């Protein structure tokens, strides 16, 4: 019976190669060598055709299963949602990424994992318009298969949990996406 090496070993991890774009368009005639895109020590297997999603009206996709040794770090570290820093004591909506808590005007919110990630991302970038595709890529990650409606549903749930007095802090930008506008004390 094979065993996997312990992740708590004291040997230092090898450095992560410079981040590369995970998705890129290729021409129909272009030959792509998958091995060139993998981190050192990784291997790949073609995914079964029924395991790759089919998007209506889009060309077929090709999928790969990438196997990375357990003693290696992932090739693309996921950035933290909110950079650690001093909390804004005046803010009516506060997100603490270390304790993974969010509160509105002193009231603790009961959020799901994705609701918390979405709120943390919006609060970290106030007054910035985020497209639905951008939010899917940053909050859900590139492995997510879905559309902008997923974002709409989560924003609606988040607004409900923020309550009537604060639901307007997440504004809809028609035909584009959403932006967070910090509420002000009245």
N, C-alpha and C positions, 0 to 999 in steps of 0.2 A: 504494500500500500504506500503510495507516494505521499509525502508531507510537504507542506509549503514552509519556507523559511519564516521565522518570526519577524514581525514588523518592528519589534522593539529592540532589534540588534543595535549595538553601539557603533557599528561601522558607518562612516559618513556616506550620505547619498551622493551619487554623481551629480554634477551640475546639470541643470535643465537647459536644453538648447534654446536659442533665441526663439521667441514666439513667432509662429508663422500663421498666416491666415488659414482658418480651418476649412473654409469653403471657397471654391473658386470655380469660375465657369471654364469649360474646355470646349474647344471646337469639335465637331463631329469627326474630323480627320486627325485630331491630336492624339498622340499616344502618351499616356500618363503611366509612369512607373510608380506604383504604390509604395514600394520599398524606399524610394527617395523621400517620401513624406513622413516616414515613421521615425520615432525616436530610437536611439541605439538600443539594441537588445530586444526590440519588439518584433513581432511577426504578425502576419495577417492571413485571414481566410475570407474567400468571397462569401457573402451572405446569400442565403437561399432566396430565390426570386419572390417567394410569398412572404418573406420577412421584411421586404422593402416596401414602403408605402407607395401607392400610385395616386398621384394628384391629377384630378380631371383636367383635361386640356393642356397638360404639361408632358414633355418627353419623359420616357421611362428613366428611372434612377438606378444606379448601381450602388450596392452597399457592401461594406467590408466589416468584418469583426476584427478588431485590433487587440492583440494579446500583449500586455506589457508585464515583464517580470515583477513580482511582488516587492522586490527590494529597490525598485526604481520609482521615482516620483512621476506623477502624471505629466505628459508632455506639455499640457496647457493648463497651468494653474488658474483656477477661477478667481477673479478679483473679488475682494470683499465688497459687499453692497454699500456700506457706509464707512468711510475712513474714520478710524477712531480719533476723537478729538474732544475738546471741551463741549459740554452740553450747553445749549442756548437756554438759560434759565427763564427767559422771557417768552419762549416759544409755547404756544398753546397745544401744538402737536409735537410730542417728543418721541424719538426712537433711540433706544439704547442697544446697539448691535452686540455689545459684549454680553449683556444679560438677556438679549433677545426679547426685550419688552417694548411696548409702545403704549403711550398714554395720551389722552385728549383732555386738556384742562384739568389734569390731576386724576382723571379716571382711567384705570387700566383697561386696555382693550384685549379681548380674547380673539386672537388672530390665528389662522392656519399658517403653515410654513410659507406658502406662496403669497398670501395676503401680506404677511410681514415683509417678505423680500420686496414686493411691489411698493409698499408704503415706504420702506427704508430707501429704496432707489429714488422714488419721487421726492422725498424729503431732502435727500442728499443733493439734489439738483433743482432747487426752487426756481420758479419762473422760466424753466426751460421746457420747450415743447418736445415731447417724446412721441415718435411714431409708434404705431402698434407693432410693426416689425422689429423696431429697436427694443421695445420692451420684451417681446417674445425672446429675442436673442440674449438680452442681458439678465432677465429675471428667470426665464424658464430654461435658458441654455440652448445651444445649437442643436442638441439632440432632440429637442421637442418638435413634434410634428403636429401642426395645428394652424390656426389662422388668427386674425385679429379679433374674432368673436370671443376667443378665450380670454383675451385681455379685457374686453368689454364686460364680460360676466364677472370677472374678479374685481374690476373697478366698481361695479354696481354693488357687490357684496361689501367691499371696503367702505363705500360711501354710507351704506346702511349701518355699519358698525361704528363709523365716525359720529353718527347722529345728525339730527336736523340742523343743529347750529354750526356744524363743521363740514358737512358734506360738500359744500361749495369750494372747499380748499383744493379739491381735485376737479379741475375744469376740463371740459371737453373742447377740443379744438376741432371743429367739424371737418370731416374728410381727411384728418391728419392723425390725431391721437389725443394725448392728454398732457396737462401740465399741472404742477402743484404750485399753488399760490398760498404762502403762509398766512393764516388768519391773523387779524389784529384784535387787540383787546378793545372792547367798547366802553 
